[in-house]
């Protein structure tokens, strides 16, 4: 553990602890929590101040949700003491619910009620004024910008608006401490920007906000960070304190181009490399502590590309603290023979349009995806990404336009086309009444695998995705990372030449995301064509090309680096992919305003 981290988690003196109880928003002393043999939290000690935004980060199963549920009084600790706004979470449990606002990880409101009906119900549960025109509702609707959508059913809201409604309900009683469990999951960058605006306003007013997140760029923006791993607090302090020791260990292979996947694979298998990711046409690498740069310098010389030092990021430090990322070789892809397709264009669509009554989900969308290409589909919530995917997978019939997959017309040969593609849905969509093994067996049967081939493929997926310990469990009992592994295993069971991944890593931790992208990169190198939607803008950097959808239309199509260059300005001379996303959406809005 770094010295800064060790000092941050050391126990406070008795006198300091007594003072802290009166002015700390949250004080955690020696917290332990068990679930059977699972030690969810072990000896956690931390102090959270008022008027500050505290990030709560860690891999799947680290204990983040357990900690939040204890802070909100929904779980009792097995040992230790926790006070929130001066109230003991056990002795003052009823008062804790009034002092805190809690937004759970999963959308917990009533989808068959409107926005206003959900607010009224929540106000009644809190014993507050539930009149539709009350000042309370007016304030919350203005703050969350939901006033134009009060009559819309919650189930019909976009991901971003659902999170805003959840936040409005959590703020109903003006809590002193606000606890948010991964509010940014499944939310596009524009909506996340709105959430950040609202949270910043709350902390400016003196509220303590704890923001659990899988997005490490979010953690980097917090005033302080609590980093959990295997139930233990590994770091407590400002993000810069964790990042500083990594200065001089982060590098970028510049302008690698078509070699980037091969070079990333080679680099991640080097002893000296702790972590690596693709960044557009380059490859970002992080050296292990004390490791010389000789190996990556030799790699740059062999590839005839330039190696340049770059500033360390919080994500570099996070992965390094947890021991580094996975290696660069995908055992799944290594077993796969090279893909053979009769045509160079694996996926194509022309004027693809889908209407649901008077609502247009996609309008005249056209693009081609080459064999072996990783093609990203980006856009705000509700832009039409999932609808486009479903049409290309033969799950929805277009209102207008044509689509081809693996050379097959989806209107005339949808059954044959479905056998040539794999689809991982945005929401976990396997069978909850079947065990993990039964889901694997069912998927193998659906794709016509039998005999020795069937058994070999199932065993291959169990080994590759580390599912052996979970075979008798129902999918809902799995940690999120293992749920996503199971879904990907079922989509790949028949070794399809075309793979559709609809937000495959939403909500999973950064290490699991790297594991997924190791497989995706390996599959692409074998010629598998991959279409992927994502709200992680760093994942968009892995794509060969990116299509941006907004308001059902295609507004941009180019490489990640080209899209970033297209949004360069005096204010953003070196824009990130998230900057580019927001600027492209804003430009599209201005164009609509100019023509209306």
KOLDRENVO-157082 format. One record per residue (C-alpha): x, y, z; residue number from 1. Coordinates in nm, 4 decimals, decimal comma. Example, Ala and Ser with C-alpha at 12.3 -4.5 7.8 and 13.67 -1.06 7.14 Angstrom:
2
          x          y          z   num
     1,2300    -0,4500     0,7800     1
     1,3670    -0,1060     0,7140     2
//
This chain:
596
          x          y          z   num
     0,0000     0,0000     0,0000     1
     0,1402     0,3480    -0,0834     2
     0,2463     0,5561     0,2154     3
    -0,0227     0,8152     0,1411     4
    -0,2851     0,5441     0,1388     5
    -0,1548     0,3851     0,4569     6
    -0,1658     0,7138     0,6451     7
    -0,5112     0,7899     0,5115     8
    -0,6651     0,4682     0,6446     9
    -0,4858     0,4641     0,9802    10
    -0,7074     0,4813     1,2880    11
    -0,7787     0,8240     1,4315    12
    -0,6923     0,8964     1,7945    13
    -0,9802     0,8698     2,0482    14
    -0,9988     1,2477     2,0932    15
    -0,9963     1,3111     1,7179    16
    -1,2640     1,0466     1,6655    17
    -1,4871     1,2102     1,9265    18
    -1,4542     1,5461     1,7538    19
    -1,5153     1,3884     1,4126    20
    -1,8510     1,2453     1,5228    21
    -1,9882     1,5953     1,5654    22
    -1,8701     1,7481     1,2359    23
    -1,8229     1,4548     0,9978    24
    -2,0925     1,3726     0,7442    25
    -1,9911     1,0051     0,7672    26
    -1,7596     0,8411     1,0184    27
    -1,6697     0,4726     0,9716    28
    -1,4791     0,2973     1,2508    29
    -1,3597    -0,0636     1,2224    30
    -1,6501    -0,1687     0,9973    31
    -1,6966    -0,5425     0,9295    32
    -1,9734    -0,7192     0,7378    33
    -2,0108    -1,0918     0,6604    34
    -2,2516    -1,2813     0,4371    35
    -2,1957    -1,6405     0,5406    36
    -1,8346    -1,7181     0,4507    37
    -1,8023    -1,4067     0,2379    38
    -1,6215    -1,1240     0,4173    39
    -1,7756    -0,8280     0,2344    40
    -1,6107    -0,5534     0,4438    41
    -1,3072    -0,5879     0,6680    42
    -1,1874    -0,3264     0,9171    43
    -1,2920    -0,0264     0,7073    44
    -1,2135     0,3147     0,8586    45
    -1,2900     0,6432     0,6850    46
    -1,4194     0,9951     0,7350    47
    -1,6327     1,1837     0,4815    48
    -1,6808     1,5596     0,5165    49
    -1,9789     1,7812     0,4378    50
    -1,9720     1,9872     0,1183    51
    -1,7502     1,7344    -0,0594    52
    -1,7955     1,4825    -0,3382    53
    -1,6443     1,1464    -0,2422    54
    -1,5927     0,8784    -0,5057    55
    -1,6367     0,5133    -0,4086    56
    -1,4504     0,2845    -0,6484    57
    -1,3337    -0,0744    -0,6687    58
    -1,3749    -0,3884    -0,8810    59
    -1,6867    -0,6071    -0,8801    60
    -1,7426    -0,7628    -0,5380    61
    -1,5202    -0,5089    -0,3617    62
    -1,7962    -0,4144    -0,1133    63
    -1,9134    -0,0791    -0,2552    64
    -2,2886    -0,1516    -0,2559    65
    -2,2663    -0,3229     0,0849    66
    -2,1017    -0,0112     0,2279    67
    -2,3668     0,2197     0,0810    68
    -2,6494     0,0019     0,2137    69
    -2,4959     0,0170     0,5625    70
    -2,4634     0,3969     0,5381    71
    -2,8309     0,4286     0,4489    72
    -2,9401     0,1987     0,7313    73
    -3,0578    -0,0896     0,5121    74
    -2,7926    -0,3271     0,6481    75
    -2,6516    -0,3547     0,9983    76
    -2,2745    -0,3959     1,0448    77
    -2,1431    -0,7091     1,2164    78
    -1,8693    -0,5129     1,3902    79
    -1,7535    -0,1551     1,4177    80
    -1,9477     0,1685     1,4299    81
    -2,0885     0,3939     1,1577    82
    -2,2388     0,7384     1,2075    83
    -2,4065     0,9421     0,9344    84
    -2,4849     1,3103     0,9987    85
    -2,4116     1,2398     1,3649    86
    -2,6596     0,9492     1,3815    87
    -2,5659     0,5895     1,4573    88
    -2,6853     0,3639     1,1723    89
    -2,8042     0,1007     1,4239    90
    -2,9235     0,2955     1,7287    91
    -3,0776     0,5804     1,5250    92
    -3,1952     0,3749     1,2280    93
    -3,5290     0,5529     1,1768    94
    -3,3651     0,8945     1,1802    95
    -3,0967     0,7773     0,9343    96
    -3,3594     0,7357     0,6602    97
    -3,4602     1,1020     0,7000    98
    -3,0992     1,2273     0,7038    99
    -2,9914     1,0387     0,3910   100
    -3,1007     1,0151     0,0296   101
    -3,0216     0,6879    -0,1456   102
    -3,0261     0,6131    -0,5162   103
    -2,9770     0,2368    -0,5705   104
    -2,7755     0,0839    -0,8510   105
    -3,0803    -0,0491    -1,0317   106
    -3,3680     0,1790    -1,1283   107
    -3,5997     0,1217    -0,8328   108
    -3,9016     0,3349    -0,9222   109
    -4,2327     0,2299    -1,0726   110
    -4,2051     0,2053    -1,4505   111
    -4,5827     0,1966    -1,5029   112
    -4,6256     0,5299    -1,3212   113
    -4,5508     0,8693    -1,4743   114
    -4,2683     1,0949    -1,3601   115
    -4,5091     1,3060    -1,1552   116
    -4,6843     1,0004    -1,0080   117
    -4,3494     0,8580    -0,8935   118
    -4,2624     1,1898    -0,7283   119
    -4,6011     1,2074    -0,5544   120
    -4,5717     0,8492    -0,4301   121
    -4,2230     0,9114    -0,2949   122
    -4,3373     1,2339    -0,1256   123
    -4,6247     1,0488     0,0435   124
    -4,3853     0,7800     0,1688   125
    -4,1700     1,0571     0,3161   126
    -4,4732     1,2331     0,4707   127
    -4,4191     1,5430     0,2551   128
    -4,6523     1,7683     0,0565   129
    -4,7552     1,5587    -0,2446   130
    -4,9658     1,8241    -0,4204   131
    -4,8705     1,8344    -0,7929   132
    -4,8141     2,2111    -0,7885   133
    -4,6149     2,2238    -0,4659   134
    -4,2971     2,4262    -0,4338   135
    -4,1117     2,1016    -0,3553   136
    -4,2017     1,9467    -0,6914   137
    -4,1351     2,2701    -0,8786   138
    -3,7854     2,2885    -0,7288   139
    -3,7011     1,9246    -0,8058   140
    -3,8376     1,9363    -1,1614   141
    -3,6472     2,2558    -1,2379   142
    -3,3277     2,1195    -1,0821   143
    -3,3409     1,7922    -1,2809   144
    -3,4884     1,9501    -1,5979   145
    -3,7700     1,6938    -1,5981   146
    -4,0571     1,9450    -1,6049   147
    -4,1394     1,8800    -1,9766   148
    -4,1680     1,5043    -1,9064   149
    -4,3976     1,4902    -1,6015   150
    -4,6645     1,2873    -1,7849   151
    -4,4243     1,0352    -1,9387   152
    -4,4174     0,6847    -1,7904   153
    -4,0943     0,6162    -1,6033   154
    -4,0443     0,2989    -1,8095   155
    -4,0412     0,5103    -2,1264   156
    -3,7653     0,7435    -2,0077   157
    -3,4131     0,7292    -2,1464   158
    -3,1388     0,5999    -1,9184   159
    -3,0269     0,9532    -1,8345   160
    -3,3762     1,0739    -1,7481   161
    -3,4383     0,7658    -1,5312   162
    -3,1288     0,8553    -1,3311   163
    -3,2478     1,2149    -1,2957   164
    -3,5866     1,0942    -1,1694   165
    -3,4131     0,8639    -0,9220   166
    -3,2012     1,1588    -0,8068   167
    -3,5119     1,3773    -0,7655   168
    -3,6724     1,1129    -0,5426   169
    -3,3521     1,0731    -0,3406   170
    -3,3454     1,4509    -0,2819   171
    -3,7116     1,4685    -0,1789   172
    -3,6513     1,5235     0,1931   173
    -3,3460     1,7519     0,1443   174
    -3,1024     1,4968     0,2948   175
    -2,7752     1,6012     0,4530   176
    -2,5948     1,3030     0,2978   177
    -2,6673     1,1767    -0,0552   178
    -2,5614     0,8216    -0,1478   179
    -2,5501     0,7378    -0,5197   180
    -2,4787     0,3795    -0,6301   181
    -2,3283     0,4008    -0,9811   182
    -2,5599     0,6754    -1,1125   183
    -2,3610     0,7049    -1,4362   184
    -2,4068     0,3420    -1,5506   185
    -2,5785     0,3234    -1,8903   186
    -2,5898     0,7026    -1,9154   187
    -2,4472     0,8879    -2,2135   188
    -2,1838     1,1637    -2,1711   189
    -2,4346     1,4475    -2,2190   190
    -2,6630     1,3129    -1,9444   191
    -2,3636     1,2416    -1,7198   192
    -2,2623     1,6049    -1,7635   193
    -2,6077     1,7035    -1,6331   194
    -2,5700     1,4708    -1,3338   195
    -2,2319     1,6261    -1,2550   196
    -2,3833     1,9752    -1,2754   197
    -2,6540     1,8802    -1,0249   198
    -2,4163     1,7094    -0,7831   199
    -2,1757     2,0034    -0,7933   200
    -2,4612     2,2376    -0,7000   201
    -2,5526     2,0122    -0,4059   202
    -2,1992     1,9992    -0,2653   203
    -2,1691     2,3762    -0,3072   204
    -2,4699     2,4008    -0,0741   205
    -2,2882     2,1874     0,1867   206
    -2,4355     1,8446     0,1181   207
    -2,2065     1,5418     0,1426   208
    -2,2333     1,3263    -0,1716   209
    -2,0917     0,9740    -0,2057   210
    -2,0775     0,8665    -0,5706   211
    -2,0035     0,4977    -0,6348   212
    -1,8724     0,4577    -0,9871   213
    -1,7227     0,2208    -1,2425   214
    -1,6079     0,5206    -1,4520   215
    -1,2591     0,6123    -1,3345   216
    -1,2678     0,9468    -1,5137   217
    -1,5562     1,0280    -1,2762   218
    -1,3466     0,9275    -0,9757   219
    -1,0701     1,1583    -1,0969   220
    -1,3106     1,4538    -1,0717   221
    -1,4058     1,3819    -0,7071   222
    -1,2666     1,5758    -0,4106   223
    -1,1602     1,2495    -0,2490   224
    -1,1777     0,8789    -0,3266   225
    -1,2338     0,5626    -0,1235   226
    -1,0912     0,2619    -0,3098   227
    -1,2145    -0,0782    -0,1941   228
    -1,0803    -0,4178    -0,2965   229
    -1,1939    -0,7522    -0,1517   230
    -1,3678    -0,5703     0,1319   231
    -1,0634    -0,3711     0,2427   232
    -1,0007     0,0004     0,2055   233
    -0,6877     0,0294    -0,0096   234
    -0,6812     0,4077    -0,0532   235
    -0,8498     0,7119     0,1039   236
    -0,7564     1,0556    -0,0182   237
    -0,7609     1,2958    -0,3132   238
    -0,7214     1,1202    -0,6498   239
    -0,4024     1,3159    -0,7217   240
    -0,2352     1,1454    -0,4230   241
    -0,2853     0,8061    -0,5862   242
    -0,1847     0,9254    -0,9330   243
     0,1329     1,1178    -0,8390   244
     0,3574     0,8118    -0,7752   245
     0,2904     0,6925    -1,1317   246
     0,4420     0,9968    -1,3008   247
     0,7161     0,8793    -1,5360   248
     0,5598     0,5324    -1,5804   249
     0,2930     0,6113    -1,8437   250
     0,3806     0,6096    -2,2152   251
     0,2114     0,6165    -2,5533   252
     0,3131     0,4430    -2,8746   253
     0,2224     0,7158    -3,1245   254
     0,0460     0,6745    -3,4611   255
     0,0557     0,2952    -3,4554   256
    -0,2407     0,2625    -3,6917   257
    -0,3231    -0,0862    -3,8168   258
    -0,0615    -0,2452    -3,5869   259
    -0,2230    -0,1244    -3,2664   260
    -0,4066    -0,4447    -3,1694   261
    -0,1033    -0,6640    -3,2334   262
     0,1281    -0,4253    -3,0461   263
    -0,1098    -0,4012    -2,7496   264
    -0,1233    -0,7810    -2,7261   265
     0,2558    -0,8033    -2,7369   266
     0,3042    -0,5215    -2,4863   267
     0,0582    -0,6605    -2,2299   268
     0,2488    -0,9890    -2,2251   269
     0,5744    -0,8109    -2,1294   270
     0,6941    -0,8502    -1,7691   271
     0,7560    -0,4770    -1,7378   272
     0,4031    -0,3662    -1,8419   273
     0,1301    -0,3305    -1,5793   274
    -0,1502    -0,2098    -1,8055   275
    -0,2262    -0,1016    -2,1605   276
    -0,5160     0,0276    -2,3684   277
    -0,5762     0,1430    -2,7227   278
    -0,6192     0,5175    -2,7681   279
    -0,7334     0,5858    -3,1230   280
    -0,4351     0,5240    -3,3503   281
    -0,2006     0,4855    -3,0511   282
    -0,1394     0,2464    -2,7612   283
    -0,1130     0,3694    -2,4022   284
     0,1127     0,1644    -2,1688   285
     0,1896     0,1765    -1,7957   286
     0,5107     0,0287    -1,6565   287
     0,5250    -0,1693    -1,3335   288
     0,6812     0,0024    -1,0331   289
     1,0585     0,0090    -1,0762   290
     1,0519    -0,1497    -1,4227   291
     1,2818     0,0067    -1,6854   292
     1,1422     0,1223    -2,0192   293
     1,3861    -0,0940    -2,2178   294
     1,1279    -0,3543    -2,3263   295
     0,8746    -0,1040    -2,4581   296
     1,1519     0,1010    -2,6208   297
     1,2609    -0,2149    -2,8055   298
     0,8969    -0,2794    -2,9020   299
     0,8685     0,0748    -3,0420   300
     1,1931     0,0294    -3,2388   301
     1,0747    -0,3009    -3,3918   302
     0,7430    -0,1443    -3,4909   303
     0,9183     0,1732    -3,6102   304
     0,6861     0,3993    -3,4103   305
     0,7576     0,6778    -3,1624   306
     0,7337     0,6195    -2,7866   307
     0,6437     0,9278    -2,5819   308
     0,5861     0,9804    -2,2071   309
     0,2343     1,0972    -2,1150   310
     0,0803     1,2227    -1,7875   311
    -0,0470     0,9544    -1,5512   312
    -0,4230     0,9119    -1,5088   313
    -0,6254     0,7931    -1,2088   314
    -0,7131     0,4848    -1,4099   315
    -0,3411     0,4000    -1,4454   316
    -0,3010     0,4181    -1,0683   317
    -0,6199     0,2202    -0,9983   318
    -0,5197    -0,0727    -1,2190   319
    -0,1619    -0,0651    -1,0892   320
    -0,2754    -0,0673    -0,7239   321
    -0,4834    -0,3792    -0,7909   322
    -0,1853    -0,5615    -0,9406   323
    -0,2203    -0,4702    -1,3083   324
    -0,4604    -0,5672    -1,5834   325
    -0,5065    -0,9012    -1,7586   326
    -0,2574    -1,0161    -2,0219   327
    -0,2938    -0,9345    -2,3877   328
    -0,3692    -1,2820    -2,5268   329
    -0,7273    -1,4079    -2,5515   330
    -0,7414    -1,7883    -2,5082   331
    -1,0828    -1,7766    -2,6740   332
    -0,9485    -1,6090    -2,9862   333
    -0,6422    -1,8358    -2,9932   334
    -0,8700    -2,1400    -3,0340   335
    -1,0683    -1,9748    -3,3132   336
    -0,9734    -2,0492    -3,6757   337
    -0,9479    -1,7466    -3,9068   338
    -1,2905    -1,6283    -4,0204   339
    -1,3794    -1,6792    -4,3845   340
    -1,6434    -1,4601    -4,5480   341
    -1,7345    -1,4533    -4,9152   342
    -1,7445    -1,0717    -4,9120   343
    -1,5276    -0,7976    -4,7632   344
    -1,8323    -0,6090    -4,6295   345
    -1,9655    -0,8029    -4,3292   346
    -2,2518    -0,5682    -4,2325   347
    -2,4271    -0,3071    -4,4426   348
    -2,7446    -0,1036    -4,4218   349
    -2,9081     0,1456    -4,6559   350
    -3,1714     0,3998    -4,5503   351
    -3,2528     0,1893    -4,2447   352
    -3,5644     0,3366    -4,0820   353
    -3,7843     0,2197    -3,7944   354
    -4,1044     0,3833    -3,6762   355
    -4,3213     0,2871    -3,3817   356
    -4,6500     0,4588    -3,4579   357
    -4,5700     0,8290    -3,4837   358
    -4,2311     0,7872    -3,3155   359
    -3,9249     0,7502    -3,5397   360
    -3,6509     0,5513    -3,3678   361
    -3,4064     0,5526    -3,6608   362
    -3,4272     0,7427    -3,9873   363
    -3,2378     0,6656    -4,3099   364
    -2,9259     0,5254    -4,1436   365
    -2,6623     0,3948    -4,3889   366
    -2,3133     0,2519    -4,3355   367
    -2,0863    -0,0437    -4,4211   368
    -1,8723    -0,2455    -4,1791   369
    -1,5697    -0,4290    -4,3165   370
    -1,4685    -0,7833    -4,2260   371
    -1,2569    -0,7863    -3,9085   372
    -1,3457    -0,4279    -3,8219   373
    -1,4471    -0,3089    -3,4747   374
    -1,7235    -0,0601    -3,5465   375
    -1,8617     0,1575    -3,2660   376
    -2,2144     0,2929    -3,2517   377
    -2,2361     0,5915    -3,0163   378
    -2,5059     0,8355    -2,9217   379
    -2,7091     0,9747    -2,6317   380
    -2,9718     0,7602    -2,4618   381
    -3,2674     0,7173    -2,6957   382
    -3,0686     0,8039    -3,0103   383
    -3,1598     0,4743    -3,1831   384
    -2,8518     0,2598    -3,1207   385
    -3,0274    -0,0464    -2,9771   386
    -3,3044    -0,0230    -3,2375   387
    -3,0420    -0,0241    -3,5140   388
    -2,8748    -0,3262    -3,3550   389
    -3,2011    -0,5166    -3,3323   390
    -3,2785    -0,4536    -3,6982   391
    -2,9305    -0,5681    -3,8011   392
    -2,9749    -0,8833    -3,5913   393
    -3,3128    -0,9639    -3,7473   394
    -3,4973    -0,9032    -3,4193   395
    -3,6890    -0,6054    -3,5599   396
    -3,8227    -0,5604    -3,9121   397
    -3,7299    -0,2214    -4,0614   398
    -4,0108     0,0105    -4,1612   399
    -3,7965     0,1002    -4,4603   400
    -3,4512     0,0252    -4,5953   401
    -3,2308    -0,2812    -4,6371   402
    -2,9741    -0,4586    -4,4223   403
    -2,7251    -0,7377    -4,4983   404
    -2,5162    -0,9443    -4,2553   405
    -2,2452    -1,1858    -4,3713   406
    -2,3736    -1,1439    -4,7272   407
    -2,7329    -1,2421    -4,6369   408
    -3,0363    -1,0177    -4,6870   409
    -3,2144    -0,9918    -4,3509   410
    -3,5534    -0,9552    -4,5191   411
    -3,5183    -1,2740    -4,7252   412
    -3,2868    -1,4933    -4,5159   413
    -3,3198    -1,3753    -4,1577   414
    -3,3013    -1,7297    -4,0160   415
    -2,9772    -1,8085    -4,1968   416
    -2,8340    -1,4687    -4,1030   417
    -2,9079    -1,5225    -3,7328   418
    -2,6967    -1,8387    -3,7463   419
    -2,4023    -1,6299    -3,8703   420
    -2,4100    -1,3703    -3,5945   421
    -2,3840    -1,3472    -3,2172   422
    -2,5830    -1,0943    -3,0161   423
    -2,5254    -0,9770    -2,6590   424
    -2,8199    -0,7621    -2,5535   425
    -2,7973    -0,4353    -2,3588   426
    -2,9941    -0,5811    -2,0682   427
    -2,8942    -0,9217    -1,9345   428
    -3,1364    -1,1426    -2,1256   429
    -3,0570    -1,5047    -2,0413   430
    -3,2972    -1,7404    -1,8669   431
    -3,3283    -1,6742    -1,4943   432
    -3,5021    -2,0074    -1,4262   433
    -3,2088    -2,2006    -1,5736   434
    -2,8713    -2,2460    -1,4074   435
    -2,5499    -2,1153    -1,5609   436
    -2,4733    -2,4613    -1,7054   437
    -2,8275    -2,4974    -1,8411   438
    -2,8024    -2,1570    -2,0105   439
    -2,4799    -2,2662    -2,1795   440
    -2,6367    -2,5967    -2,2880   441
    -2,9479    -2,4202    -2,4159   442
    -2,7409    -2,1747    -2,6232   443
    -2,5385    -2,4605    -2,7715   444
    -2,8611    -2,6384    -2,8680   445
    -3,0196    -2,3278    -3,0208   446
    -2,7207    -2,2913    -3,2524   447
    -2,7336    -2,6577    -3,3561   448
    -2,4238    -2,7801    -3,1738   449
    -2,4325    -3,1445    -3,0665   450
    -2,2152    -3,4359    -2,9632   451
    -1,8467    -3,3820    -2,8972   452
    -1,8530    -3,0324    -3,0481   453
    -2,1270    -2,9240    -2,8083   454
    -1,9404    -3,0571    -2,5030   455
    -1,6104    -2,9065    -2,6156   456
    -1,7591    -2,5611    -2,6741   457
    -1,9362    -2,5555    -2,3376   458
    -1,6162    -2,6609    -2,1590   459
    -1,4255    -2,3973    -2,3543   460
    -1,6620    -2,1222    -2,2385   461
    -1,6566    -2,2401    -1,8772   462
    -1,2764    -2,2298    -1,8721   463
    -1,2359    -1,9048    -2,0686   464
    -1,4866    -1,7044    -1,8642   465
    -1,4093    -1,8565    -1,5226   466
    -1,7614    -1,9947    -1,4729   467
    -1,6776    -2,3286    -1,3054   468
    -1,7645    -2,2113    -0,9543   469
    -2,1016    -2,0753    -1,0691   470
    -2,2443    -2,3574    -1,2826   471
    -2,5252    -2,4520    -1,0424   472
    -2,6264    -2,0898    -0,9713   473
    -2,9092    -1,8976    -1,1372   474
    -2,7772    -1,6057    -1,3470   475
    -2,9309    -1,3472    -1,1118   476
    -2,7108    -1,4786    -0,8286   477
    -2,3907    -1,3979    -1,0204   478
    -2,1825    -1,0821    -0,9701   479
    -2,2347    -0,8406    -1,2591   480
    -1,8974    -0,9189    -1,4176   481
    -1,9762    -1,2924    -1,4283   482
    -2,3260    -1,2219    -1,5642   483
    -2,1707    -1,0346    -1,8543   484
    -1,9162    -1,3127    -1,9069   485
    -2,2004    -1,5659    -1,9263   486
    -2,3909    -1,3524    -2,1762   487
    -2,0809    -1,3153    -2,3948   488
    -2,0100    -1,6893    -2,3706   489
    -2,3613    -1,7700    -2,4963   490
    -2,3284    -1,5185    -2,7825   491
    -1,9969    -1,6749    -2,8931   492
    -2,0910    -2,0416    -2,8473   493
    -2,1277    -2,1066    -3,2235   494
    -1,8200    -1,9008    -3,3237   495
    -2,0087    -1,6443    -3,5330   496
    -1,8219    -1,4383    -3,7937   497
    -2,0206    -1,1273    -3,6919   498
    -2,0730    -1,0215    -3,3300   499
    -2,3098    -0,7519    -3,1999   500
    -2,2354    -0,6231    -2,8474   501
    -2,4887    -0,3768    -2,7032   502
    -2,3171    -0,2033    -2,4089   503
    -2,1350    -0,5233    -2,3091   504
    -1,9363    -0,3698    -2,0218   505
    -2,1984    -0,1367    -1,8728   506
    -2,1514    -0,1291    -1,4961   507
    -1,8578    -0,3712    -1,4773   508
    -1,5282    -0,2707    -1,3233   509
    -1,2261    -0,1540    -1,5293   510
    -1,0336    -0,4811    -1,4914   511
    -1,3272    -0,6864    -1,6240   512
    -1,3671    -0,4347    -1,9069   513
    -1,0034    -0,4885    -2,0039   514
    -1,0621    -0,8637    -2,0033   515
    -1,3577    -0,8190    -2,2404   516
    -1,1542    -0,6000    -2,4740   517
    -0,8694    -0,8508    -2,4764   518
    -1,1205    -1,1022    -2,6166   519
    -1,2720    -0,8468    -2,8566   520
    -0,9310    -0,7435    -2,9926   521
    -0,8270    -1,1072    -3,0306   522
    -1,1490    -1,1955    -3,2155   523
    -1,1040    -0,8983    -3,4517   524
    -0,7495    -1,0116    -3,5321   525
    -0,8972    -1,3490    -3,6355   526
    -1,1342    -1,1707    -3,8753   527
    -1,4505    -1,1539    -3,6610   528
    -1,6484    -0,8386    -3,7376   529
    -1,7629    -0,6650    -3,4203   530
    -2,0237    -0,3936    -3,3770   531
    -2,0376    -0,2433    -3,0298   532
    -2,2349     0,0267    -2,8510   533
    -2,0884     0,1857    -2,5402   534
    -2,1140     0,4883    -2,3122   535
    -1,7485     0,4460    -2,2062   536
    -1,5713     0,6916    -2,4336   537
    -1,2336     0,5287    -2,3684   538
    -1,3823     0,2087    -2,5171   539
    -1,4773     0,4003    -2,8309   540
    -1,1024     0,4540    -2,8787   541
    -1,0662     0,0781    -2,9453   542
    -1,2904     0,1042    -3,2513   543
    -1,1568     0,1306    -3,6035   544
    -1,4436     0,3647    -3,6890   545
    -1,7284     0,5207    -3,4941   546
    -2,0781     0,6160    -3,6093   547
    -2,2607     0,8802    -3,4047   548
    -2,6407     0,8634    -3,3868   549
    -2,8507     1,1488    -3,2538   550
    -3,2236     1,2054    -3,2765   551
    -3,2528     0,8886    -3,4861   552
    -3,0096     1,0153    -3,7528   553
    -2,6457     0,9457    -3,8336   554
    -2,4573     1,2707    -3,7609   555
    -2,0927     1,1585    -3,7899   556
    -1,8892     0,8602    -3,9131   557
    -1,5087     0,8451    -3,8936   558
    -1,2133     0,7150    -3,6926   559
    -1,1976     0,8172    -3,3244   560
    -0,8945     1,0390    -3,3865   561
    -1,0613     1,2109    -3,6826   562
    -1,3762     1,2799    -3,4791   563
    -1,1642     1,4312    -3,2017   564
    -0,9757     1,6492    -3,4515   565
    -1,3050     1,7690    -3,5999   566
    -1,4055     1,9204    -3,2644   567
    -1,0761     2,0932    -3,1828   568
    -1,1199     2,4505    -3,0618   569
    -0,9332     2,7186    -2,8677   570
    -1,1113     2,5982    -2,5533   571
    -1,0451     2,2304    -2,6316   572
    -0,7153     2,2163    -2,8261   573
    -0,6719     1,8448    -2,7471   574
    -1,0279     1,7103    -2,7030   575
    -1,1000     1,3730    -2,5485   576
    -1,3503     1,1345    -2,7033   577
    -1,6054     1,2538    -2,4460   578
    -1,5400     1,6154    -2,5477   579
    -1,5919     1,5174    -2,9117   580
    -1,9178     1,3373    -2,8282   581
    -2,0619     1,6416    -2,6494   582
    -1,9447     1,8890    -2,9177   583
    -2,0983     1,6786    -3,1986   584
    -2,4329     1,6631    -3,0177   585
    -2,4245     2,0384    -2,9521   586
    -2,3415     2,1069    -3,3187   587
    -2,6343     1,8906    -3,4307   588
    -2,8674     2,0826    -3,1979   589
    -2,7483     2,4153    -3,3398   590
    -2,8065     2,2879    -3,6930   591
    -3,1640     2,1894    -3,6052   592
    -3,2277     2,5290    -3,4441   593
    -3,0903     2,7079    -3,7500   594
    -3,3233     2,5217    -3,9874   595
    -3,6373     2,5337    -3,7696   596
//
